[in-house]
């Protein structure tokens, strides 16, 4: 397996753009960009990233995936909205240089930095992370609660996210009185059966989307 193999993956990969809505009026706030590796026969994203790391092309692979996603967003005229994108950091060695490269991609595509929102995975120490990317990170951050995971207030305070995404309503209700007032909230209705947009609005949830 070689670098050419991953180039072909990038050529064939699909992206799903899932609309995120404001609860207040159901207008579109932005789009979650979901990578779809099924056209190349992979449903396990973690396995794909592991292979890229083992071949020594992880960072280049990640950056080219991001660049293609943003190019498609521009082609679809979605760049006027917020764009949510997941970044995996577990195999990045020079975090500051990595985000400098991301900045070049965003600038070259003439994207608005204010519309870029990253869901950053595999950060073990947020304080250290923010120290390393000082003056290199100019984007909003979403912290997402994954399957079999529960937020705690210390982790939220350390991450300093602009947006929080609880997986289930119950977890949110347990922590809502301790959350920073400036943090926005979003929910995936696919994980909260029976919950309506009106319910979210009454709980002061800002955004929602539906994706299984």
Secondary structure, DSSP 8 states (H G I E B T S, - for coil): --HHHHHHHHHH-EEEEEEEEETTT--EEEEEEEEE-GGGT---HHHHHHHHHHTT-HHHHHHHHHHHHHHHHHHTT-TTSEEEEEEE-TT-S-HHHHHHHHHHHHHHTT--GGGEEEEEE--S-HHHHHHHTTTT--SEEEEE--TT----HHHHHHHT-SEEE-SSHHHHHHHGGGS-TT-EEEEEGGGSTT--HHHHHHTT--EEE---
